[in-house]
């Protein structure tokens, strides 16, 4: 069912868990899917040598998981803008919850749009990503 402007108001919030207990296997699978084989994401010894506590997820994996929340909320092929800022590393074992908050409802010509503030937090409530999105919505 498509999101409708008539059903929304500023400050509405949608939230969902996008991954529970992120695994090293998922991180390595993302490396293969994305072609990003930086060893800080897969080689524990290298990651520690580079000054990290261990391997960690790609930022774009976190963005992709957050994007899934957005498309679950607004519908497929509805996003027209999506931008983020990475704030903290995501580690194996983390559980992430992504939230979209309606900040504005607009109409351009005959098309309605929703502006969303985005935040993804880990199991401790620490923000790992923030951002914004714009999506087409039905009247």
The first five atom37 places (N, CA, C, CB, O) and aatype in JSON, in Angstrom:
{
  "aatype": [20, 20, 20, 20, 20, 20, 20, 20, 20, 20, 20, 20, 20, 20, 20, 20, 20, 20, 20, 20, 20, 20, 20, 20, 20, 20, 20, 20, 20, 20, 20, 20, 20, 20, 20, 20, 20, 20, 20, 20, 20, 20, 20, 20, 20, 20, 20, 20, 20, 20, 20, 20, 20, 20, 20, 20, 20, 20, 20, 20, 20, 20, 20, 20, 20, 20, 20, 20, 20, 20, 20, 20, 20, 20, 20, 20, 20, 20, 20, 20, 20, 20, 20, 20, 20, 20, 20, 20, 20, 20, 20, 20, 20, 20, 20, 20, 20, 20, 20, 20, 20, 20, 20, 20, 20, 20, 20, 20, 20, 20, 20, 20, 20, 20, 20, 20, 20, 20, 20, 20, 20, 20, 20, 20, 20, 20, 20, 20, 20, 20, 20, 20, 20, 20, 20, 20, 20, 20, 20],
  "atom_mask": [
    [1, 1, 1, 1, 1],
    [1, 1, 1, 1, 1],
    [1, 1, 1, 1, 1],
    [1, 1, 1, 1, 1],
    [1, 1, 1, 1, 1],
    [1, 1, 1, 1, 1],
    [1, 1, 1, 1, 1],
    [1, 1, 1, 1, 1],
    [1, 1, 1, 1, 1],
    [1, 1, 1, 1, 1],
    [1, 1, 1, 1, 1],
    [1, 1, 1, 1, 1],
    [1, 1, 1, 1, 1],
    [1, 1, 1, 1, 1],
    [1, 1, 1, 1, 1],
    [1, 1, 1, 1, 1],
    [1, 1, 1, 1, 1],
    [1, 1, 1, 1, 1],
    [1, 1, 1, 1, 1],
    [1, 1, 1, 1, 1],
    [1, 1, 1, 1, 1],
    [1, 1, 1, 1, 1],
    [1, 1, 1, 1, 1],
    [1, 1, 1, 1, 1],
    [1, 1, 1, 1, 1],
    [1, 1, 1, 1, 1],
    [1, 1, 1, 1, 1],
    [1, 1, 1, 1, 1],
    [1, 1, 1, 1, 1],
    [1, 1, 1, 1, 1],
    [1, 1, 1, 1, 1],
    [1, 1, 1, 1, 1],
    [1, 1, 1, 1, 1],
    [1, 1, 1, 1, 1],
    [1, 1, 1, 1, 1],
    [1, 1, 1, 1, 1],
    [1, 1, 1, 1, 1],
    [1, 1, 1, 1, 1],
    [1, 1, 1, 1, 1],
    [1, 1, 1, 1, 1],
    [1, 1, 1, 1, 1],
    [1, 1, 1, 1, 1],
    [1, 1, 1, 1, 1],
    [1, 1, 1, 1, 1],
    [1, 1, 1, 1, 1],
    [1, 1, 1, 1, 1],
    [1, 1, 1, 1, 1],
    [1, 1, 1, 1, 1],
    [1, 1, 1, 1, 1],
    [1, 1, 1, 1, 1],
    [1, 1, 1, 1, 1],
    [1, 1, 1, 1, 1],
    [1, 1, 1, 1, 1],
    [1, 1, 1, 1, 1],
    [1, 1, 1, 1, 1],
    [1, 1, 1, 1, 1],
    [1, 1, 1, 1, 1],
    [1, 1, 1, 1, 1],
    [1, 1, 1, 1, 1],
    [1, 1, 1, 1, 1],
    [1, 1, 1, 1, 1],
    [1, 1, 1, 1, 1],
    [1, 1, 1, 1, 1],
    [1, 1, 1, 1, 1],
    [1, 1, 1, 1, 1],
    [1, 1, 1, 1, 1],
    [1, 1, 1, 1, 1],
    [1, 1, 1, 1, 1],
    [1, 1, 1, 1, 1],
    [1, 1, 1, 1, 1],
    [1, 1, 1, 1, 1],
    [1, 1, 1, 1, 1],
    [1, 1, 1, 1, 1],
    [1, 1, 1, 1, 1],
    [1, 1, 1, 1, 1],
    [1, 1, 1, 1, 1],
    [1, 1, 1, 1, 1],
    [1, 1, 1, 1, 1],
    [1, 1, 1, 1, 1],
    [1, 1, 1, 1, 1],
    [1, 1, 1, 1, 1],
    [1, 1, 1, 1, 1],
    [1, 1, 1, 1, 1],
    [1, 1, 1, 1, 1],
    [1, 1, 1, 1, 1],
    [1, 1, 1, 1, 1],
    [1, 1, 1, 1, 1],
    [1, 1, 1, 1, 1],
    [1, 1, 1, 1, 1],
    [1, 1, 1, 1, 1],
    [1, 1, 1, 1, 1],
    [1, 1, 1, 1, 1],
    [1, 1, 1, 1, 1],
    [1, 1, 1, 1, 1],
    [1, 1, 1, 1, 1],
    [1, 1, 1, 1, 1],
    [1, 1, 1, 1, 1],
    [1, 1, 1, 1, 1],
    [1, 1, 1, 1, 1],
    [1, 1, 1, 1, 1],
    [1, 1, 1, 1, 1],
    [1, 1, 1, 1, 1],
    [1, 1, 1, 1, 1],
    [1, 1, 1, 1, 1],
    [1, 1, 1, 1, 1],
    [1, 1, 1, 1, 1],
    [1, 1, 1, 1, 1],
    [1, 1, 1, 1, 1],
    [1, 1, 1, 1, 1],
    [1, 1, 1, 1, 1],
    [1, 1, 1, 1, 1],
    [1, 1, 1, 1, 1],
    [1, 1, 1, 1, 1],
    [1, 1, 1, 1, 1],
    [1, 1, 1, 1, 1],
    [1, 1, 1, 1, 1],
    [1, 1, 1, 1, 1],
    [1, 1, 1, 1, 1],
    [1, 1, 1, 1, 1],
    [1, 1, 1, 1, 1],
    [1, 1, 1, 1, 1],
    [1, 1, 1, 1, 1],
    [1, 1, 1, 1, 1],
    [1, 1, 1, 1, 1],
    [1, 1, 1, 1, 1],
    [1, 1, 1, 1, 1],
    [1, 1, 1, 1, 1],
    [1, 1, 1, 1, 1],
    [1, 1, 1, 1, 1],
    [1, 1, 1, 1, 1],
    [1, 1, 1, 1, 1],
    [1, 1, 1, 1, 1],
    [1, 1, 1, 1, 1],
    [1, 1, 1, 1, 1],
    [1, 1, 1, 1, 1],
    [1, 1, 1, 1, 1],
    [1, 1, 1, 1, 1],
    [1, 1, 1, 1, 1],
    [1, 1, 1, 1, 1]
  ],
  "atom_positions": [
    [[0.84, -1.18, 0.0], [0.0, 0.0, 0.0], [0.89, 1.25, 0.0], [-0.96, 0.0, 1.22], [1.82, 1.33, 0.8]],
    [[0.62, 2.18, -0.86], [1.44, 3.39, -0.99], [1.13, 4.38, 0.13], [1.2, 4.06, -2.37], [-0.01, 4.5, 0.59]],
    [[2.18, 5.07, 0.57], [2.05, 6.11, 1.58], [1.27, 7.28, 0.99], [3.44, 6.56, 2.1], [1.51, 7.66, -0.15]],
    [[0.35, 7.85, 1.77], [-0.51, 8.93, 1.28], [-0.32, 10.2, 2.11], [-1.98, 8.51, 1.31], [-0.21, 10.14, 3.34]],
    [[-0.27, 11.33, 1.43], [-0.13, 12.62, 2.1], [-1.28, 12.85, 3.08], [-0.07, 13.77, 1.06], [-1.08, 13.43, 4.15]],
    [[-2.47, 12.4, 2.72], [-3.64, 12.6, 3.58], [-3.54, 11.83, 4.9], [-4.9, 12.18, 2.84], [-4.28, 12.11, 5.84]],
    [[-2.62, 10.87, 4.97], [-2.45, 10.07, 6.18], [-1.27, 10.53, 7.03], [-2.28, 8.62, 5.82], [-1.01, 9.96, 8.09]],
    [[-0.55, 11.55, 6.57], [0.68, 11.98, 7.24], [0.55, 13.36, 7.85], [1.83, 11.98, 6.27], [-0.26, 14.19, 7.42]],
    [[1.37, 13.59, 8.87], [1.53, 14.93, 9.43], [2.98, 15.09, 9.88], [0.54, 15.18, 10.63], [3.67, 14.11, 10.15]],
    [[3.42, 16.34, 9.95], [4.78, 16.62, 10.41], [4.95, 16.03, 11.81], [5.08, 18.15, 10.41], [4.05, 16.14, 12.65]],
    [[6.08, 15.4, 12.06], [6.48, 14.75, 13.31], [6.05, 13.29, 13.38], [5.88, 15.5, 14.48], [6.38, 12.61, 14.36]],
    [[5.33, 12.77, 12.38], [5.05, 11.33, 12.35], [6.38, 10.58, 12.3], [4.15, 10.95, 11.11], [7.34, 11.05, 11.69]],
    [[6.42, 9.43, 12.95], [7.65, 8.64, 13.05], [7.38, 7.2, 12.62], [8.22, 8.68, 14.49], [6.38, 6.6, 12.99]],
    [[8.31, 6.67, 11.81], [8.3, 5.26, 11.43], [9.65, 4.68, 11.81], [8.0, 5.06, 9.89], [10.69, 5.28, 11.52]],
    [[9.66, 3.52, 12.46], [10.9, 2.92, 12.91], [10.85, 1.41, 12.74], [11.17, 3.29, 14.38], [9.79, 0.8, 12.88]],
    [[12.01, 0.82, 12.42], [12.09, -0.63, 12.37], [13.52, -1.1, 12.61], [11.59, -1.16, 11.02], [14.48, -0.39, 12.31]],
    [[13.63, -2.29, 13.15], [14.94, -2.93, 13.32], [15.37, -3.41, 11.94], [14.87, -4.13, 14.35], [14.64, -4.15, 11.28]],
    [[16.56, -2.98, 11.49], [17.02, -3.34, 10.15], [18.02, -4.48, 10.15], [17.63, -2.15, 9.48], [18.23, -5.12, 9.12]],
    [[18.63, -4.76, 11.3], [19.48, -5.94, 11.43], [19.64, -6.26, 12.92], [20.89, -5.72, 10.76], [19.85, -5.37, 13.75]],
    [[19.53, -7.54, 13.24], [19.79, -8.01, 14.59], [21.08, -8.81, 14.59], [18.61, -8.85, 15.14], [21.25, -9.71, 13.76]],
    [[21.98, -8.48, 15.51], [23.22, -9.23, 15.66], [23.96, -9.37, 14.32], [22.93, -10.61, 16.25], [24.15, -10.48, 13.82]],
    [[24.37, -8.25, 13.77], [25.11, -8.24, 12.51], [26.29, -9.19, 12.59], [25.59, -6.81, 12.17], [27.06, -9.16, 13.55]],
    [[26.42, -10.05, 11.58], [27.49, -11.05, 11.61], [28.66, -10.66, 10.7], [26.95, -12.43, 11.19], [28.51, -9.86, 9.78]],
    [[29.8, -11.23, 10.98], [30.97, -11.05, 10.12], [30.66, -11.59, 8.72], [32.22, -11.75, 10.72], [31.12, -11.04, 7.72]],
    [[29.9, -12.67, 8.67], [29.52, -13.24, 7.37], [28.74, -12.23, 6.55], [28.69, -14.52, 7.57], [28.99, -12.09, 5.35]],
    [[27.8, -11.52, 7.17], [27.05, -10.5, 6.44], [27.97, -9.39, 5.94], [25.94, -9.91, 7.34], [27.79, -8.88, 4.84]],
    [[28.94, -9.01, 6.75], [29.89, -7.96, 6.35], [30.71, -8.43, 5.15], [30.82, -7.58, 7.53], [30.9, -7.67, 4.19]],
    [[31.21, -9.67, 5.2], [31.99, -10.21, 4.08], [31.12, -10.38, 2.84], [32.63, -11.56, 4.48], [31.58, -10.14, 1.72]],
    [[29.86, -10.79, 3.02], [28.95, -10.91, 1.87], [28.75, -9.54, 1.23], [27.59, -11.51, 2.31], [28.69, -9.43, 0.0]],
    [[28.63, -8.5, 2.05], [28.49, -7.16, 1.49], [29.75, -6.77, 0.71], [28.21, -6.13, 2.61], [29.65, -6.16, -0.35]],
    [[30.91, -7.11, 1.23], [32.16, -6.81, 0.51], [32.12, -7.43, -0.87], [33.4, -7.33, 1.3], [32.48, -6.79, -1.86]],
    [[31.68, -8.67, -0.96], [31.58, -9.34, -2.25], [30.56, -8.7, -3.16], [31.23, -10.78, -2.06], [30.8, -8.55, -4.36]],
    [[29.42, -8.32, -2.61], [28.36, -7.7, -3.42], [28.77, -6.32, -3.91], [27.06, -7.61, -2.61], [28.42, -5.92, -5.02]],
    [[29.5, -5.58, -3.07], [29.86, -4.19, -3.42], [31.19, -4.08, -4.14], [29.9, -3.35, -2.17], [31.44, -3.09, -4.82]],
    [[32.03, -5.09, -4.01], [33.37, -5.01, -4.58], [34.35, -4.24, -3.71], [33.31, -4.38, -5.93], [35.47, -3.96, -4.13]],
    [[33.93, -3.88, -2.48], [34.79, -3.15, -1.55], [35.48, -4.15, -0.63], [33.97, -2.09, -0.73], [34.91, -4.59, 0.37]],
    [[36.7, -4.51, -0.98], [37.44, -5.53, -0.24], [38.48, -4.93, 0.7], [38.13, -6.46, -1.19], [39.48, -5.58, 1.0]],
    [[38.26, -3.72, 1.18], [39.18, -3.12, 2.14], [39.33, -4.08, 3.32], [38.68, -1.7, 2.61], [38.33, -4.46, 3.92]],
    [[40.56, -4.47, 3.67], [40.75, -5.48, 4.72], [40.29, -5.05, 6.12], [42.19, -5.84, 4.78], [40.17, -5.9, 6.99]],
    [[40.04, -3.77, 6.35], [39.54, -3.38, 7.68], [38.14, -3.95, 7.94], [39.51, -1.85, 7.81], [37.66, -3.94, 9.07]],
    [[37.49, -4.44, 6.89], [36.15, -5.02, 7.04], [36.17, -6.54, 7.13], [35.28, -4.6, 5.89], [35.14, -7.15, 7.42]],
    [[37.32, -7.16, 6.89], [37.33, -8.63, 6.86], [38.54, -9.28, 7.54], [37.27, -9.09, 5.46], [38.49, -10.46, 7.87]],
    [[39.6, -8.53, 7.74], [40.84, -9.09, 8.3], [41.07, -8.51, 9.7], [42.06, -8.79, 7.36], [41.49, -7.36, 9.84]],
    [[40.8, -9.32, 10.71], [40.89, -8.87, 12.11], [42.28, -8.34, 12.45], [40.54, -10.03, 13.05], [42.41, -7.28, 13.06]],
    [[43.32, -9.05, 12.06], [44.69, -8.63, 12.37], [44.98, -7.28, 11.72], [45.71, -9.7, 11.88], [45.54, -6.39, 12.36]],
    [[44.61, -7.13, 10.47], [44.83, -5.87, 9.76], [44.06, -4.73, 10.42], [44.42, -6.0, 8.28], [44.6, -3.65, 10.63]],
    [[42.78, -4.98, 10.76], [41.95, -3.94, 11.37], [42.54, -3.46, 12.69], [40.52, -4.47, 11.59], [42.57, -2.26, 12.97]],
    [[43.01, -4.39, 13.5], [43.62, -4.02, 14.78], [44.93, -3.26, 14.54], [43.88, -5.28, 15.65], [45.19, -2.26, 15.2]],
    [[45.74, -3.73, 13.61], [46.99, -3.05, 13.26], [46.71, -1.63, 12.79], [47.75, -3.84, 12.18], [47.51, -0.72, 13.03]],
    [[45.58, -1.43, 12.1], [45.22, -0.11, 11.6], [44.64, 0.79, 12.69], [44.22, -0.25, 10.46], [44.29, 1.94, 12.42]],
    [[44.53, 0.27, 13.92], [44.1, 1.11, 15.03], [42.65, 0.94, 15.45], [44.32, 2.5, 14.69], [42.16, 1.72, 16.26]],
    [[41.96, -0.05, 14.92], [40.57, -0.3, 15.29], [40.49, -1.44, 16.28], [39.72, -0.61, 14.04], [41.46, -2.19, 16.44]],
    [[39.36, -1.59, 16.94], [39.23, -2.69, 17.91], [38.98, -4.02, 17.2], [38.08, -2.4, 18.89], [39.01, -5.07, 17.84]],
    [[38.74, -3.99, 15.92], [38.5, -5.19, 15.11], [37.85, -4.78, 13.81], [37.61, -6.2, 15.87], [37.8, -3.6, 13.48]],
    [[37.36, -5.77, 13.07], [36.7, -5.46, 11.8], [35.36, -4.78, 12.09], [36.49, -6.76, 10.95], [34.77, -4.96, 13.15]],
    [[34.89, -4.01, 11.11], [33.61, -3.32, 11.26], [32.93, -3.23, 9.9], [33.8, -1.9, 11.87], [33.56, -3.45, 8.86]],
    [[31.64, -2.92, 9.93], [30.84, -2.89, 8.71], [31.19, -1.71, 7.83], [29.36, -2.86, 9.06], [31.65, -0.67, 8.31]],
    [[30.98, -1.88, 6.54], [31.1, -0.79, 5.57], [30.01, 0.25, 5.88], [30.97, -1.32, 4.09], [28.88, -0.11, 6.23]],
    [[30.34, 1.51, 5.74], [29.32, 2.55, 5.91], [28.16, 2.36, 4.95], [29.94, 3.92, 5.7], [27.0, 2.56, 5.31]],
    [[28.48, 1.97, 3.73], [27.42, 1.8, 2.74], [26.5, 0.62, 3.06], [28.03, 1.61, 1.35], [25.36, 0.59, 2.61]],
    [[26.98, -0.35, 3.83], [26.1, -1.42, 4.3], [25.07, -0.84, 5.26], [26.91, -2.56, 5.0], [23.88, -1.15, 5.17]],
    [[25.53, 0.01, 6.17], [24.61, 0.67, 7.1], [23.61, 1.53, 6.34], [25.4, 1.53, 8.11], [22.42, 1.55, 6.67]],
    [[24.08, 2.24, 5.33], [23.18, 3.07, 4.52], [22.17, 2.19, 3.78], [23.99, 3.92, 3.51], [20.99, 2.54, 3.71]],
    [[22.61, 1.08, 3.25], [21.7, 0.18, 2.54], [20.64, -0.4, 3.46], [22.47, -0.94, 1.9], [19.47, -0.49, 3.07]],
    [[21.03, -0.79, 4.67], [20.05, -1.3, 5.63], [19.04, -0.22, 5.99], [20.75, -1.81, 6.9], [17.84, -0.49, 6.12]],
    [[19.52, 1.01, 6.15], [18.64, 2.14, 6.44], [17.71, 2.4, 5.26], [19.46, 3.41, 6.78], [16.53, 2.7, 5.44]],
    [[18.24, 2.29, 4.06], [17.43, 2.48, 2.85], [16.3, 1.48, 2.75], [18.3, 2.39, 1.63], [15.22, 1.8, 2.26]],
    [[16.54, 0.26, 3.21], [15.47, -0.75, 3.21], [14.31, -0.29, 4.09], [15.99, -2.11, 3.7], [13.15, -0.47, 3.73]],
    [[14.62, 0.31, 5.26], [13.57, 0.86, 6.12], [12.78, 1.91, 5.35], [14.18, 1.47, 7.4], [11.55, 1.94, 5.42]],
    [[13.49, 2.78, 4.63], [12.81, 3.84, 3.88], [11.86, 3.28, 2.83], [13.83, 4.75, 3.21], [10.71, 3.72, 2.74]],
    [[12.31, 2.32, 2.05], [11.43, 1.77, 1.02], [10.3, 0.96, 1.63], [12.23, 0.9, 0.04], [9.21, 0.9, 1.05]],
    [[10.52, 0.35, 2.79], [9.41, -0.32, 3.48], [8.35, 0.7, 3.88], [9.93, -1.07, 4.73], [7.16, 0.4, 3.86]],
    [[8.78, 1.9, 4.24], [7.87, 2.96, 4.69], [7.18, 3.66, 3.52], [8.64, 3.98, 5.52], [5.95, 3.74, 3.5]],
    [[7.94, 4.15, 2.56], [7.35, 4.97, 1.49], [6.95, 4.17, 0.27], [8.33, 6.04, 1.08], [6.14, 4.63, -0.54]],
    [[7.49, 2.97, 0.12], [7.18, 2.13, -1.04], [8.33, 2.1, -2.03], [5.92, 2.63, -1.73], [9.2, 2.97, -2.03]],
    [[8.33, 1.08, -2.86], [9.36, 0.92, -3.88], [9.28, 2.03, -4.92], [9.24, -0.45, -4.56], [8.19, 2.51, -5.24]],
    [[10.42, 2.43, -5.45], [10.53, 3.42, -6.54], [9.91, 4.76, -6.17], [9.87, 2.89, -7.79], [9.42, 5.47, -7.05]],
    [[9.93, 5.11, -4.89], [9.37, 6.38, -4.44], [10.42, 7.38, -3.99], [8.41, 6.13, -3.31], [10.17, 8.59, -4.0]],
    [[11.62, 6.9, -3.61], [12.65, 7.81, -3.14], [13.19, 8.65, -4.29], [13.79, 7.04, -2.47], [13.49, 8.12, -5.36]],
    [[13.3, 9.96, -4.07], [13.92, 10.84, -5.08], [15.23, 11.43, -4.57], [12.95, 11.96, -5.46], [16.06, 11.88, -5.37]],
    [[15.43, 11.43, -3.25], [16.69, 11.87, -2.65], [16.93, 11.04, -1.39], [16.67, 13.41, -2.32], [15.99, 10.7, -0.67]],
    [[18.19, 10.73, -1.14], [18.57, 9.99, 0.07], [20.04, 10.28, 0.32], [18.31, 8.44, -0.08], [20.9, 9.89, -0.47]],
    [[20.33, 10.96, 1.41], [21.71, 11.28, 1.75], [21.95, 11.05, 3.24], [22.03, 12.73, 1.38], [21.05, 11.25, 4.06]],
    [[23.16, 10.63, 3.58], [23.46, 10.33, 4.97], [24.83, 10.86, 5.38], [23.4, 8.83, 5.21], [25.66, 11.25, 4.55]],
    [[25.02, 10.85, 6.67], [26.33, 11.14, 7.28], [26.62, 9.98, 8.23], [26.34, 12.54, 8.04], [25.78, 9.63, 9.06]],
    [[27.8, 9.4, 8.11], [28.2, 8.28, 8.97], [28.81, 8.86, 10.25], [29.21, 7.33, 8.24], [29.75, 9.65, 10.18]],
    [[28.29, 8.46, 11.4], [28.72, 9.04, 12.66], [29.58, 8.1, 13.51], [27.53, 9.45, 13.45], [30.43, 8.56, 14.27]],
    [[29.36, 6.81, 13.38], [30.07, 5.86, 14.22], [30.16, 4.52, 13.52], [29.37, 5.71, 15.6], [29.33, 4.2, 12.66]],
    [[31.16, 3.75, 13.88], [31.33, 2.44, 13.27], [30.25, 1.47, 13.75], [32.72, 1.89, 13.57], [29.72, 1.59, 14.85]],
    [[29.96, 0.52, 12.88], [29.01, -0.55, 13.19], [29.81, -1.84, 13.27], [27.85, -0.65, 12.1], [30.53, -2.2, 12.34]],
    [[29.69, -2.53, 14.4], [30.52, -3.68, 14.7], [29.75, -4.99, 14.57], [31.09, -3.56, 16.11], [28.53, -5.0, 14.69]],
    [[30.44, -6.09, 14.33], [29.77, -7.38, 14.39], [29.07, -7.52, 15.75], [30.8, -8.55, 14.17], [29.62, -7.16, 16.79]],
    [[27.86, -8.04, 15.72], [27.06, -8.18, 16.93], [26.09, -7.04, 17.16], [27.96, -8.29, 18.11], [25.18, -7.16, 17.98]],
    [[26.27, -5.93, 16.45], [25.36, -4.79, 16.62], [23.97, -5.1, 16.08], [25.92, -3.55, 15.91], [23.8, -5.85, 15.12]],
    [[22.99, -4.51, 16.73], [21.61, -4.51, 16.27], [21.28, -3.07, 15.94], [20.61, -5.11, 17.35], [21.5, -2.17, 16.76]],
    [[20.75, -2.84, 14.74], [20.47, -1.48, 14.28], [18.98, -1.24, 14.1], [21.2, -1.2, 12.97], [18.26, -2.09, 13.56]],
    [[18.54, -0.09, 14.56], [17.16, 0.36, 14.36], [17.19, 1.69, 13.62], [16.4, 0.49, 15.73], [17.88, 2.62, 14.03]],
    [[16.44, 1.75, 12.54], [16.39, 2.96, 11.71], [15.04, 3.64, 11.88], [16.65, 2.63, 10.21], [14.01, 2.98, 11.99]],
    [[15.06, 4.97, 11.89], [13.86, 5.77, 12.1], [13.77, 6.88, 11.06], [13.83, 6.36, 13.53], [14.77, 7.52, 10.73]],
    [[12.57, 7.09, 10.56], [12.28, 8.2, 9.66], [11.23, 9.09, 10.33], [11.78, 7.7, 8.25], [10.2, 8.6, 10.8]],
    [[11.5, 10.39, 10.38], [10.58, 11.35, 10.97], [10.15, 12.35, 9.9], [11.22, 12.08, 12.18], [11.0, 12.94, 9.23]],
    [[8.85, 12.53, 9.74], [8.33, 13.47, 8.75], [8.67, 14.89, 9.2], [6.78, 13.31, 8.57], [8.3, 15.31, 10.3]],
    [[9.39, 15.62, 8.35], [9.75, 17.0, 8.68], [8.98, 18.02, 7.84], [11.24, 17.21, 8.48], [8.86, 19.18, 8.23]],
    [[8.46, 17.57, 6.7], [7.76, 18.5, 5.8], [6.93, 17.71, 4.8], [8.77, 19.43, 5.07], [7.31, 16.62, 4.37]],
    [[5.79, 18.28, 4.43], [4.95, 17.75, 3.35], [4.84, 18.84, 2.29], [3.52, 17.3, 3.87], [4.49, 19.97, 2.61]],
    [[5.14, 18.51, 1.04], [5.16, 19.48, -0.05], [4.33, 18.99, -1.22], [6.59, 19.76, -0.5], [4.06, 17.8, -1.36]],
    [[3.93, 19.93, -2.05], [3.27, 19.59, -3.31], [3.95, 20.42, -4.39], [1.71, 19.88, -3.25], [4.07, 21.63, -4.26]],
    [[4.38, 19.75, -5.46], [4.98, 20.41, -6.61], [4.14, 20.0, -7.81], [6.52, 20.03, -6.79], [4.16, 18.84, -8.24]],
    [[3.41, 20.96, -8.35], [2.47, 20.62, -9.42], [1.41, 19.69, -8.87], [3.2, 19.97, -10.62], [0.75, 20.01, -7.88]],
    [[1.25, 18.55, -9.5], [0.27, 17.56, -9.04], [0.89, 16.49, -8.14], [-0.37, 16.9, -10.22], [0.18, 15.58, -7.69]],
    [[2.19, 16.59, -7.87], [2.87, 15.53, -7.11], [3.11, 15.94, -5.66], [4.2, 15.19, -7.77], [3.61, 17.03, -5.38]],
    [[2.75, 15.05, -4.75], [3.01, 15.24, -3.32], [4.35, 14.61, -2.95], [1.87, 14.64, -2.46], [4.75, 13.59, -3.5]],
    [[5.05, 15.25, -1.99], [6.34, 14.76, -1.51], [6.38, 14.81, 0.01], [7.5, 15.59, -2.11], [5.73, 15.66, 0.62]],
    [[7.13, 13.91, 0.6], [7.4, 13.94, 2.03], [8.9, 14.08, 2.23], [6.85, 12.64, 2.74], [9.7, 13.42, 1.57]],
    [[9.27, 14.96, 3.15], [10.66, 15.14, 3.55], [10.84, 14.42, 4.88], [11.05, 16.67, 3.66], [10.02, 14.55, 5.79]],
    [[11.93, 13.64, 4.99], [12.15, 12.82, 6.17], [13.53, 13.04, 6.76], [11.96, 11.35, 5.82], [14.52, 13.14, 6.03]],
    [[13.6, 13.13, 8.07], [14.87, 13.09, 8.79], [15.12, 11.63, 9.15], [14.86, 14.02, 10.08], [14.21, 10.94, 9.6]],
    [[16.34, 11.18, 8.96], [16.69, 9.77, 9.14], [17.71, 9.64, 10.26], [17.23, 9.16, 7.83], [18.63, 10.45, 10.37]],
    [[17.54, 8.62, 11.09], [18.55, 8.3, 12.11], [18.58, 6.78, 12.28], [18.25, 9.02, 13.48], [17.54, 6.13, 12.33]],
    [[19.78, 6.24, 12.38], [19.96, 4.82, 12.67], [20.82, 4.72, 13.93], [20.62, 4.05, 11.46], [21.87, 5.35, 14.04]],
    [[20.34, 3.91, 14.89], [21.04, 3.76, 16.17], [21.38, 2.3, 16.4], [20.18, 4.31, 17.32], [20.73, 1.4, 15.86]],
    [[22.41, 2.07, 17.23], [22.75, 0.7, 17.6], [21.96, 0.31, 18.86], [24.28, 0.56, 17.85], [21.13, 1.07, 19.35]],
    [[22.24, -0.88, 19.36], [21.51, -1.41, 20.51], [21.7, -0.6, 21.78], [21.94, -2.82, 20.75], [20.93, -0.77, 22.73]],
    [[22.69, 0.26, 21.82], [22.93, 1.13, 22.97], [22.29, 2.5, 22.8], [24.43, 1.29, 23.2], [22.41, 3.37, 23.66]],
    [[21.59, 2.7, 21.67], [20.97, 3.99, 21.39], [21.92, 5.0, 20.78], [20.39, 4.54, 22.64], [21.55, 6.16, 20.62]],
    [[23.13, 4.59, 20.44], [24.12, 5.5, 19.85], [23.83, 5.66, 18.36], [25.56, 4.98, 20.08], [23.71, 4.67, 17.64]],
    [[23.74, 6.91, 17.91], [23.53, 7.16, 16.49], [24.76, 6.76, 15.7], [23.2, 8.65, 16.24], [25.88, 7.16, 16.01]],
    [[24.54, 5.95, 14.67], [25.63, 5.55, 13.79], [25.5, 6.2, 12.43], [25.66, 4.02, 13.64], [26.45, 6.22, 11.65]],
    [[24.31, 6.74, 12.13], [24.04, 7.38, 10.84], [22.89, 8.36, 11.02], [23.71, 6.31, 9.73], [21.93, 8.07, 11.73]],
    [[23.0, 9.51, 10.38], [21.87, 10.44, 10.27], [21.76, 10.85, 8.81], [22.06, 11.7, 11.21], [22.7, 10.68, 8.03]],
    [[20.62, 11.4, 8.46], [20.48, 11.83, 7.08], [19.1, 12.38, 6.8], [20.76, 10.69, 6.15], [18.35, 12.78, 7.69]],
    [[18.8, 12.4, 5.51], [17.54, 12.95, 5.05], [17.1, 12.19, 3.79], [17.66, 14.49, 4.77], [17.91, 11.58, 3.09]],
    [[15.81, 12.26, 3.53], [15.28, 11.65, 2.32], [14.05, 12.42, 1.86], [14.92, 10.15, 2.55], [13.36, 13.06, 2.66]],
    [[13.81, 12.34, 0.57], [12.59, 12.9, -0.03], [11.96, 11.78, -0.84], [12.9, 14.17, -0.93], [12.64, 11.05, -1.55]],
    [[10.63, 11.65, -0.73], [9.93, 10.61, -1.46], [8.64, 11.15, -2.05], [9.64, 9.42, -0.54], [7.99, 12.03, -1.48]],
    [[8.3, 10.6, -3.23], [6.99, 10.87, -3.82], [5.94, 10.1, -3.04], [6.95, 10.49, -5.33], [6.17, 8.95, -2.67]],
    [[4.8, 10.73, -2.79], [3.71, 10.04, -2.12], [2.41, 10.33, -2.83], [3.63, 10.46, -0.63], [2.3, 11.3, -3.58]],
    [[1.42, 9.5, -2.6], [0.1, 9.72, -3.18], [-0.63, 10.8, -2.41], [-0.72, 8.42, -3.18], [-0.3, 11.08, -1.26]],
    [[-1.63, 11.42, -3.04], [-2.39, 12.51, -2.35], [-3.08, 12.02, -1.07], [-3.44, 13.09, -3.31], [-3.75, 12.81, -0.4]]
  ]
}
